[in-house]
Amino acid sequence: MVKDNVNLNRKIDQIEPQKLKNVLSSREGIKNLCNAYFFDDQGRDLELTDYQADIVKSLVLKNPKRNLLWATTRAGKSFALAIGAILAAMIR
């Protein structure tokens, strides 16, 4: 679904903390959260791969405390890292 440039009034800080914690605890929750809050360069909902969702989840939850991202070229490591950093900043 392509979104027009409209104010969607999606404010992550208005989500109940327990509900947000539940969403962030699963791969599908992370994918749904990114799908709701982020768009690609053509205005479509952002779709993360399972691999990228795992990276975002570990960054946002700080579990483990340090991460080593080691994967093939064009696996989406930098993209997942950026999404994770943005989500972590939005939540904290």
Sequence and secondary structure as in RCSB ss.txt:
>XXXX:A:sequence
MVKDNVNLNRKIDQIEPQKLKNVLSSREGIKNLCNAYFFDDQGRDLELTDYQADIVKSLVLKNPKRNLLWATTRA
GKSFALAIGAILAAMIR
>XXXX:A:secstr
 B  S      GGGS HHHHHHHHTSHHHHHHHHHHH B TTSBB    HHHHHHHHHHHHT SSS      TTS
SHHHHHHHHHHHHHHH 
